[in-house]
Structures are given as structure tokens and as C-alpha cells.
Amino acid sequence: MNKEWHAKNKMPEKATLKERIDWHVRHQKSCACRGMPKSLLKHLTAKRANRTVL
Ligand SMILES: [Zn+2]
């Protein structure tokens, strides 16, 4: 776990869906302590297929 990254990148308590997705995308690049939840992955895939989804 990349503790330094986590210390600098706290998930907001009331993060929106977009903020959560952004957080996980950045997280994946710096740390692998946990994967993106499937519910978010679904939205990310939809976002890539159709930019108007989010
Ligand atoms: Zn992590």
C-alpha cells in the first residue's frame, strides 16, 4: 500500500460518483491496495463508450 499517496489523496467524505471514479483511476496508477469496485467499473466503461453518461 502506498501510504504516502493515500495521505495526499483522501477520498472526500461525500464524494460524488465522478469524484470516486477519478479517485480510483488515480489510485490505480499509484497504488494497488484495492481494485476499483465493480459498480464504479461499470460507470467507467459506460463513460468511455459514451461521454455523455456522466
Ligand atoms: Zn491504495
N, CA, C, O and the ligand as a Tripos MOL2 file, in Angstrom:
@<TRIPOS>MOLECULE
protein
  217   215    55     0     0
PROTEIN
NO_CHARGES

@<TRIPOS>ATOM
      1 N           0.8420   -1.1980    0.0000 N.3       1 MET1
      2 CA          0.0000    0.0000    0.0000 C.3       1 MET1
      3 C           0.8760    1.2460    0.0000 C.2       1 MET1
      4 O           1.8340    1.3540    0.7660 O.2       1 MET1
      5 N           0.5300    2.1720   -0.8670 N.am      2 ASN2
      6 CA          1.2740    3.4180   -0.9910 C.3       2 ASN2
      7 C           0.7110    4.4280    0.0130 C.2       2 ASN2
      8 O          -0.1740    5.2220   -0.3060 O.2       2 ASN2
      9 N           1.2500    4.3750    1.2350 N.am      3 LYS3
     10 CA          0.7080    5.2190    2.3150 C.3       3 LYS3
     11 C           0.8510    6.6930    2.0030 C.2       3 LYS3
     12 O          -0.0190    7.5000    2.3310 O.2       3 LYS3
     13 N           1.9520    7.0340    1.3690 N.am      4 GLU4
     14 CA          2.1900    8.4510    1.0470 C.3       4 GLU4
     15 C           1.1190    8.9740    0.1040 C.2       4 GLU4
     16 O           0.5890   10.0710    0.2820 O.2       4 GLU4
     17 N           0.8100    8.1550   -0.9130 N.am      5 TRP5
     18 CA         -0.2230    8.5660   -1.8770 C.3       5 TRP5
     19 C          -1.5660    8.7270   -1.1700 C.2       5 TRP5
     20 O          -2.2910    9.6920   -1.4130 O.2       5 TRP5
     21 N          -1.8880    7.7870   -0.3050 N.am      6 HIS6
     22 CA         -3.1680    7.8330    0.3980 C.3       6 HIS6
     23 C          -3.2550    9.0450    1.3230 C.2       6 HIS6
     24 O          -4.3150    9.6540    1.4680 O.2       6 HIS6
     25 N          -2.1320    9.3860    1.9440 N.am      7 ALA7
     26 CA         -2.1230   10.5490    2.8390 C.3       7 ALA7
     27 C          -2.4020   11.8290    2.0580 C.2       7 ALA7
     28 O          -3.0100   12.7680    2.5710 O.2       7 ALA7
     29 N          -1.9500   11.8470    0.8210 N.am      8 LYS8
     30 CA         -2.1200   13.0510   -0.0060 C.3       8 LYS8
     31 C          -3.4060   13.0380   -0.8080 C.2       8 LYS8
     32 O          -3.8190   14.0660   -1.3440 O.2       8 LYS8
     33 N          -4.0390   11.8800   -0.8910 N.am      9 ASN9
     34 CA         -5.2320   11.7460   -1.7340 C.3       9 ASN9
     35 C          -6.3790   11.1130   -0.9490 C.2       9 ASN9
     36 O          -6.7850    9.9800   -1.2080 O.2       9 ASN9
     37 N          -6.8790   11.8660    0.0030 N.am     10 LYS10
     38 CA         -8.0010   11.3520    0.7950 C.3      10 LYS10
     39 C          -9.2920   11.4290   -0.0200 C.2      10 LYS10
     40 O          -9.5680   12.4200   -0.6960 O.2      10 LYS10
     41 N         -10.0520   10.3740    0.0660 N.am     11 MET11
     42 CA        -11.3630   10.3710   -0.5850 C.3      11 MET11
     43 C         -12.2840   11.3200    0.1950 C.2      11 MET11
     44 O         -12.4210   11.1780    1.4100 O.2      11 MET11
     45 N         -12.9140   12.2830   -0.4870 N.am     12 PRO12
     46 CA        -13.8440   13.1670    0.2320 C.3      12 PRO12
     47 C         -14.9670   12.3560    0.8730 C.2      12 PRO12
     48 O         -15.4080   11.3490    0.3200 O.2      12 PRO12
     49 N         -15.4280   12.8020    2.0450 N.am     13 GLU13
     50 CA        -16.4410   12.0260    2.7570 C.3      13 GLU13
     51 C         -17.7330   11.8890    1.9460 C.2      13 GLU13
     52 O         -18.3630   10.8320    1.9320 O.2      13 GLU13
     53 N         -18.1080   12.9690    1.2780 N.am     14 LYS14
     54 CA        -19.3230   12.9040    0.4630 C.3      14 LYS14
     55 C         -18.9610   13.0130   -1.0140 C.2      14 LYS14
     56 O         -19.4910   13.8600   -1.7340 O.2      14 LYS14
     57 N         -18.0560   12.1490   -1.4530 N.am     15 ALA15
     58 CA        -17.6000   12.1870   -2.8360 C.3      15 ALA15
     59 C         -18.7430   11.8590   -3.7960 C.2      15 ALA15
     60 O         -19.5600   10.9760   -3.5340 O.2      15 ALA15
     61 N         -18.7820   12.5800   -4.8980 N.am     16 THR16
     62 CA        -19.7630   12.2630   -5.9310 C.3      16 THR16
     63 C         -19.2650   11.0390   -6.6990 C.2      16 THR16
     64 O         -18.1280   10.5980   -6.5260 O.2      16 THR16
     65 N         -20.1290   10.5070   -7.5400 N.am     17 LEU17
     66 CA        -19.7390    9.3470   -8.3410 C.3      17 LEU17
     67 C         -18.5090    9.6840   -9.1850 C.2      17 LEU17
     68 O         -17.5710    8.8930   -9.2820 O.2      17 LEU17
     69 N         -18.5300   10.8620   -9.7880 N.am     18 LYS18
     70 CA        -17.4030   11.2700  -10.6360 C.3      18 LYS18
     71 C         -16.1160   11.3800   -9.8150 C.2      18 LYS18
     72 O         -15.0510   10.9520  -10.2600 O.2      18 LYS18
     73 N         -16.2220   11.9570   -8.6170 N.am     19 GLU19
     74 CA        -15.0390   12.0860   -7.7610 C.3      19 GLU19
     75 C         -14.4980   10.7220   -7.3640 C.2      19 GLU19
     76 O         -13.2860   10.5140   -7.3140 O.2      19 GLU19
     77 N         -15.4050    9.7970   -7.0830 N.am     20 ARG20
     78 CA        -14.9740    8.4430   -6.7020 C.3      20 ARG20
     79 C         -14.2750    7.7600   -7.8720 C.2      20 ARG20
     80 O         -13.2460    7.1100   -7.6900 O.2      20 ARG20
     81 N         -14.8280    7.9070   -9.0650 N.am     21 ILE21
     82 CA        -14.1990    7.3020  -10.2410 C.3      21 ILE21
     83 C         -12.8270    7.9220  -10.4700 C.2      21 ILE21
     84 O         -11.8430    7.2140  -10.6850 O.2      21 ILE21
     85 N         -12.7700    9.2540  -10.4210 N.am     22 ASP22
     86 CA        -11.4840    9.9360  -10.6090 C.3      22 ASP22
     87 C         -10.4570    9.4570   -9.5870 C.2      22 ASP22
     88 O          -9.2940    9.2200   -9.9120 O.2      22 ASP22
     89 N         -10.9190    9.3210   -8.3380 N.am     23 TRP23
     90 CA        -10.0220    8.8830   -7.2720 C.3      23 TRP23
     91 C          -9.4700    7.4980   -7.5720 C.2      23 TRP23
     92 O          -8.2700    7.2630   -7.4300 O.2      23 TRP23
     93 N         -10.3270    6.5910   -7.9800 N.am     24 HIS24
     94 CA         -9.8890    5.2200   -8.2510 C.3      24 HIS24
     95 C          -8.9750    5.1410   -9.4640 C.2      24 HIS24
     96 O          -8.0350    4.3460   -9.4850 O.2      24 HIS24
     97 N          -9.2440    5.9640  -10.4760 N.am     25 VAL25
     98 CA         -8.3810    5.9680  -11.6570 C.3      25 VAL25
     99 C          -6.9780    6.4180  -11.2500 C.2      25 VAL25
    100 O          -5.9840    5.8110  -11.6490 O.2      25 VAL25
    101 N          -6.9050    7.4900  -10.4510 N.am     26 ARG26
    102 CA         -5.5940    7.9650   -9.9880 C.3      26 ARG26
    103 C          -4.9770    6.9500   -9.0460 C.2      26 ARG26
    104 O          -3.7680    6.7240   -9.0810 O.2      26 ARG26
    105 N          -5.7940    6.3390   -8.2090 N.am     27 HIS27
    106 CA         -5.3120    5.3580   -7.2480 C.3      27 HIS27
    107 C          -4.6350    4.1800   -7.9400 C.2      27 HIS27
    108 O          -3.5620    3.7360   -7.5300 O.2      27 HIS27
    109 N          -5.2780    3.6790   -9.0000 N.am     28 GLN28
    110 CA         -4.7360    2.5230   -9.7220 C.3      28 GLN28
    111 C          -3.3330    2.7710  -10.2550 C.2      28 GLN28
    112 O          -2.5180    1.8540  -10.3570 O.2      28 GLN28
    113 N          -3.0660    4.0330  -10.5920 N.am     29 LYS29
    114 CA         -1.7580    4.3570  -11.1680 C.3      29 LYS29
    115 C          -0.6550    4.3940  -10.1220 C.2      29 LYS29
    116 O           0.5200    4.2160  -10.4430 O.2      29 LYS29
    117 N          -1.0390    4.6260   -8.8620 N.am     30 SER30
    118 CA         -0.0310    4.8160   -7.8200 C.3      30 SER30
    119 C          -0.0060    3.7350   -6.7690 C.2      30 SER30
    120 O           0.9640    3.6200   -6.0200 O.2      30 SER30
    121 N          -1.0540    2.9410   -6.6980 N.am     31 CYS31
    122 CA         -1.1940    2.0020   -5.5950 C.3      31 CYS31
    123 C          -2.0930    0.8580   -6.0250 C.2      31 CYS31
    124 O          -2.9690    1.0350   -6.8720 O.2      31 CYS31
    125 N          -1.8840   -0.3040   -5.4500 N.am     32 ALA32
    126 CA         -2.6950   -1.4690   -5.8250 C.3      32 ALA32
    127 C          -3.2810   -2.1440   -4.5960 C.2      32 ALA32
    128 O          -3.5050   -3.3540   -4.5980 O.2      32 ALA32
    129 N          -3.5310   -1.3680   -3.5430 N.am     33 CYS33
    130 CA         -4.0260   -1.9770   -2.3070 C.3      33 CYS33
    131 C          -5.4400   -2.5150   -2.4840 C.2      33 CYS33
    132 O          -5.8260   -3.4750   -1.8170 O.2      33 CYS33
    133 N          -6.2160   -1.9050   -3.3800 N.am     34 ARG34
    134 CA         -7.5420   -2.4520   -3.6630 C.3      34 ARG34
    135 C          -7.9700   -2.0200   -5.0480 C.2      34 ARG34
    136 O          -7.6170   -0.9370   -5.5130 O.2      34 ARG34
    137 N          -8.7320   -2.8750   -5.6990 N.am     35 GLY35
    138 CA         -9.1840   -2.5800   -7.0420 C.3      35 GLY35
    139 C         -10.3940   -1.6700   -7.0280 C.2      35 GLY35
    140 O         -10.9590   -1.3650   -5.9780 O.2      35 GLY35
    141 N         -10.7760   -1.2460   -8.2200 N.am     36 MET36
    142 CA        -11.9670   -0.4210   -8.3260 C.3      36 MET36
    143 C         -13.2120   -1.2860   -8.1290 C.2      36 MET36
    144 O         -13.3080   -2.3700   -8.7060 O.2      36 MET36
    145 N         -14.1610   -0.8210   -7.3240 N.am     37 PRO37
    146 CA        -15.3860   -1.6090   -7.1360 C.3      37 PRO37
    147 C         -16.0930   -1.8280   -8.4700 C.2      37 PRO37
    148 O         -16.0620   -0.9700   -9.3510 O.2      37 PRO37
    149 N         -16.7310   -2.9910   -8.6040 N.am     38 LYS38
    150 CA        -17.3830   -3.3170   -9.8730 C.3      38 LYS38
    151 C         -18.4400   -2.2880  -10.2520 C.2      38 LYS38
    152 O         -18.6420   -2.0010  -11.4320 O.2      38 LYS38
    153 N         -19.1110   -1.7360   -9.2500 N.am     39 SER39
    154 CA        -20.1570   -0.7470   -9.5260 C.3      39 SER39
    155 C         -19.5620    0.4980  -10.1800 C.2      39 SER39
    156 O         -20.2080    1.1370  -11.0100 O.2      39 SER39
    157 N         -18.3200    0.8400   -9.8020 N.am     40 LEU40
    158 CA        -17.6660    2.0020  -10.4120 C.3      40 LEU40
    159 C         -17.1200    1.6520  -11.7850 C.2      40 LEU40
    160 O         -17.1860    2.4560  -12.7140 O.2      40 LEU40
    161 N         -16.5810    0.4470  -11.9060 N.am     41 LEU41
    162 CA        -16.0420   -0.0120  -13.1940 C.3      41 LEU41
    163 C         -17.1020    0.0690  -14.2910 C.2      41 LEU41
    164 O         -16.8220    0.4420  -15.4300 O.2      41 LEU41
    165 N         -18.3150   -0.2900  -13.9150 N.am     42 LYS42
    166 CA        -19.4270   -0.2750  -14.8530 C.3      42 LYS42
    167 C         -19.6370    1.1480  -15.3840 C.2      42 LYS42
    168 O         -19.8620    1.3520  -16.5770 O.2      42 LYS42
    169 N         -19.5590    2.1210  -14.4790 N.am     43 HIS43
    170 CA        -19.7460    3.5140  -14.8780 C.3      43 HIS43
    171 C         -18.5810    3.9940  -15.7360 C.2      43 HIS43
    172 O         -18.7590    4.7580  -16.6850 O.2      43 HIS43
    173 N         -17.3830    3.5260  -15.3800 N.am     44 LEU44
    174 CA        -16.1960    3.9350  -16.1320 C.3      44 LEU44
    175 C         -16.2740    3.4150  -17.5630 C.2      44 LEU44
    176 O         -15.9480    4.1330  -18.5080 O.2      44 LEU44
    177 N         -16.7020    2.1810  -17.7180 N.am     45 THR45
    178 CA        -16.8480    1.5950  -19.0490 C.3      45 THR45
    179 C         -17.8870    2.3710  -19.8530 C.2      45 THR45
    180 O         -17.6980    2.6430  -21.0380 O.2      45 THR45
    181 N         -18.9760    2.7180  -19.1930 N.am     46 ALA46
    182 CA        -20.0310    3.4770  -19.8680 C.3      46 ALA46
    183 C         -19.5140    4.8480  -20.2720 C.2      46 ALA46
    184 O         -19.8530    5.3630  -21.3380 O.2      46 ALA46
    185 N         -18.6870    5.4370  -19.4070 N.am     47 LYS47
    186 CA        -18.1350    6.7540  -19.6780 C.3      47 LYS47
    187 C         -17.2500    6.7170  -20.9200 C.2      47 LYS47
    188 O         -17.2790    7.6290  -21.7460 O.2      47 LYS47
    189 N         -16.4670    5.6540  -21.0370 N.am     48 ARG48
    190 CA        -15.5550    5.5420  -22.1900 C.3      48 ARG48
    191 C         -16.3390    5.3100  -23.4660 C.2      48 ARG48
    192 O         -15.9470    5.7800  -24.5340 O.2      48 ARG48
    193 N         -17.4440    4.5890  -23.3620 N.am     49 ALA49
    194 CA        -18.2330    4.2730  -24.5440 C.3      49 ALA49
    195 C         -19.0550    5.4820  -24.9850 C.2      49 ALA49
    196 O         -19.2910    5.6890  -26.1750 O.2      49 ALA49
    197 N         -19.4820    6.2680  -24.0140 N.am     50 ASN50
    198 CA        -20.3710    7.3880  -24.3190 C.3      50 ASN50
    199 C         -20.1040    8.5170  -23.3310 C.2      50 ASN50
    200 O         -20.4980    8.4310  -22.1680 O.2      50 ASN50
    201 N         -19.4560    9.5430  -23.7750 N.am     51 ARG51
    202 CA        -19.0320   10.6280  -22.9000 C.3      51 ARG51
    203 C         -20.1740   11.3770  -22.2200 C.2      51 ARG51
    204 O         -19.9470   12.1060  -21.2540 O.2      51 ARG51
    205 N         -21.3730   11.2080  -22.7040 N.am     52 THR52
    206 CA        -22.4810   11.9650  -22.1080 C.3      52 THR52
    207 C         -23.0670   11.2830  -20.8780 C.2      52 THR52
    208 O         -23.9400   11.8410  -20.2140 O.2      52 THR52
    209 N         -22.5860   10.0730  -20.5710 N.am     53 VAL53
    210 CA        -23.1490    9.3340  -19.4390 C.3      53 VAL53
    211 C         -22.9420   10.0540  -18.1170 C.2      53 VAL53
    212 O         -23.8420   10.0790  -17.2780 O.2      53 VAL53
    213 N         -21.7720   10.6370  -17.9230 N.am     54 LEU54
    214 CA        -21.5200   11.3270  -16.6490 C.3      54 LEU54
    215 C         -21.6010   12.8280  -16.8250 C.2      54 LEU54
    216 O         -21.4170   13.5730  -15.8620 O.2      54 LEU54
    217 ZN         -4.1900    2.2060   -2.1760 Zn       55 ZN55
@<TRIPOS>BOND
     1     1     2 1
     2     2     3 1
     3     3     4 2
     4     3     5 am
     5     5     6 1
     6     6     7 1
     7     7     8 2
     8     7     9 am
     9     9    10 1
    10    10    11 1
    11    11    12 2
    12    11    13 am
    13    13    14 1
    14    14    15 1
    15    15    16 2
    16    15    17 am
    17    17    18 1
    18    18    19 1
    19    19    20 2
    20    19    21 am
    21    21    22 1
    22    22    23 1
    23    23    24 2
    24    23    25 am
    25    25    26 1
    26    26    27 1
    27    27    28 2
    28    27    29 am
    29    29    30 1
    30    30    31 1
    31    31    32 2
    32    31    33 am
    33    33    34 1
    34    34    35 1
    35    35    36 2
    36    35    37 am
    37    37    38 1
    38    38    39 1
    39    39    40 2
    40    39    41 am
    41    41    42 1
    42    42    43 1
    43    43    44 2
    44    43    45 am
    45    45    46 1
    46    46    47 1
    47    47    48 2
    48    47    49 am
    49    49    50 1
    50    50    51 1
    51    51    52 2
    52    51    53 am
    53    53    54 1
    54    54    55 1
    55    55    56 2
    56    55    57 am
    57    57    58 1
    58    58    59 1
    59    59    60 2
    60    59    61 am
    61    61    62 1
    62    62    63 1
    63    63    64 2
    64    63    65 am
    65    65    66 1
    66    66    67 1
    67    67    68 2
    68    67    69 am
    69    69    70 1
    70    70    71 1
    71    71    72 2
    72    71    73 am
    73    73    74 1
    74    74    75 1
    75    75    76 2
    76    75    77 am
    77    77    78 1
    78    78    79 1
    79    79    80 2
    80    79    81 am
    81    81    82 1
    82    82    83 1
    83    83    84 2
    84    83    85 am
    85    85    86 1
    86    86    87 1
    87    87    88 2
    88    87    89 am
    89    89    90 1
    90    90    91 1
    91    91    92 2
    92    91    93 am
    93    93    94 1
    94    94    95 1
    95    95    96 2
    96    95    97 am
    97    97    98 1
    98    98    99 1
    99    99   100 2
   100    99   101 am
   101   101   102 1
   102   102   103 1
   103   103   104 2
   104   103   105 am
   105   105   106 1
   106   106   107 1
   107   107   108 2
   108   107   109 am
   109   109   110 1
   110   110   111 1
   111   111   112 2
   112   111   113 am
   113   113   114 1
   114   114   115 1
   115   115   116 2
   116   115   117 am
   117   117   118 1
   118   118   119 1
   119   119   120 2
   120   119   121 am
   121   121   122 1
   122   122   123 1
   123   123   124 2
   124   123   125 am
   125   125   126 1
   126   126   127 1
   127   127   128 2
   128   127   129 am
   129   129   130 1
   130   130   131 1
   131   131   132 2
   132   131   133 am
   133   133   134 1
   134   134   135 1
   135   135   136 2
   136   135   137 am
   137   137   138 1
   138   138   139 1
   139   139   140 2
   140   139   141 am
   141   141   142 1
   142   142   143 1
   143   143   144 2
   144   143   145 am
   145   145   146 1
   146   146   147 1
   147   147   148 2
   148   147   149 am
   149   149   150 1
   150   150   151 1
   151   151   152 2
   152   151   153 am
   153   153   154 1
   154   154   155 1
   155   155   156 2
   156   155   157 am
   157   157   158 1
   158   158   159 1
   159   159   160 2
   160   159   161 am
   161   161   162 1
   162   162   163 1
   163   163   164 2
   164   163   165 am
   165   165   166 1
   166   166   167 1
   167   167   168 2
   168   167   169 am
   169   169   170 1
   170   170   171 1
   171   171   172 2
   172   171   173 am
   173   173   174 1
   174   174   175 1
   175   175   176 2
   176   175   177 am
   177   177   178 1
   178   178   179 1
   179   179   180 2
   180   179   181 am
   181   181   182 1
   182   182   183 1
   183   183   184 2
   184   183   185 am
   185   185   186 1
   186   186   187 1
   187   187   188 2
   188   187   189 am
   189   189   190 1
   190   190   191 1
   191   191   192 2
   192   191   193 am
   193   193   194 1
   194   194   195 1
   195   195   196 2
   196   195   197 am
   197   197   198 1
   198   198   199 1
   199   199   200 2
   200   199   201 am
   201   201   202 1
   202   202   203 1
   203   203   204 2
   204   203   205 am
   205   205   206 1
   206   206   207 1
   207   207   208 2
   208   207   209 am
   209   209   210 1
   210   210   211 1
   211   211   212 2
   212   211   213 am
   213   213   214 1
   214   214   215 1
   215   215   216 2
@<TRIPOS>SUBSTRUCTURE
     1 MET1         2 RESIDUE 1 A MET
     2 ASN2         6 RESIDUE 1 A ASN
     3 LYS3        10 RESIDUE 1 A LYS
     4 GLU4        14 RESIDUE 1 A GLU
     5 TRP5        18 RESIDUE 1 A TRP
     6 HIS6        22 RESIDUE 1 A HIS
     7 ALA7        26 RESIDUE 1 A ALA
     8 LYS8        30 RESIDUE 1 A LYS
     9 ASN9        34 RESIDUE 1 A ASN
    10 LYS10       38 RESIDUE 1 A LYS
    11 MET11       42 RESIDUE 1 A MET
    12 PRO12       46 RESIDUE 1 A PRO
    13 GLU13       50 RESIDUE 1 A GLU
    14 LYS14       54 RESIDUE 1 A LYS
    15 ALA15       58 RESIDUE 1 A ALA
    16 THR16       62 RESIDUE 1 A THR
    17 LEU17       66 RESIDUE 1 A LEU
    18 LYS18       70 RESIDUE 1 A LYS
    19 GLU19       74 RESIDUE 1 A GLU
    20 ARG20       78 RESIDUE 1 A ARG
    21 ILE21       82 RESIDUE 1 A ILE
    22 ASP22       86 RESIDUE 1 A ASP
    23 TRP23       90 RESIDUE 1 A TRP
    24 HIS24       94 RESIDUE 1 A HIS
    25 VAL25       98 RESIDUE 1 A VAL
    26 ARG26      102 RESIDUE 1 A ARG
    27 HIS27      106 RESIDUE 1 A HIS
    28 GLN28      110 RESIDUE 1 A GLN
    29 LYS29      114 RESIDUE 1 A LYS
    30 SER30      118 RESIDUE 1 A SER
    31 CYS31      122 RESIDUE 1 A CYS
    32 ALA32      126 RESIDUE 1 A ALA
    33 CYS33      130 RESIDUE 1 A CYS
    34 ARG34      134 RESIDUE 1 A ARG
    35 GLY35      138 RESIDUE 1 A GLY
    36 MET36      142 RESIDUE 1 A MET
    37 PRO37      146 RESIDUE 1 A PRO
    38 LYS38      150 RESIDUE 1 A LYS
    39 SER39      154 RESIDUE 1 A SER
    40 LEU40      158 RESIDUE 1 A LEU
    41 LEU41      162 RESIDUE 1 A LEU
    42 LYS42      166 RESIDUE 1 A LYS
    43 HIS43      170 RESIDUE 1 A HIS
    44 LEU44      174 RESIDUE 1 A LEU
    45 THR45      178 RESIDUE 1 A THR
    46 ALA46      182 RESIDUE 1 A ALA
    47 LYS47      186 RESIDUE 1 A LYS
    48 ARG48      190 RESIDUE 1 A ARG
    49 ALA49      194 RESIDUE 1 A ALA
    50 ASN50      198 RESIDUE 1 A ASN
    51 ARG51      202 RESIDUE 1 A ARG
    52 THR52      206 RESIDUE 1 A THR
    53 VAL53      210 RESIDUE 1 A VAL
    54 LEU54      214 RESIDUE 1 A LEU
    55 ZN55       217 GROUP 0 **** ****
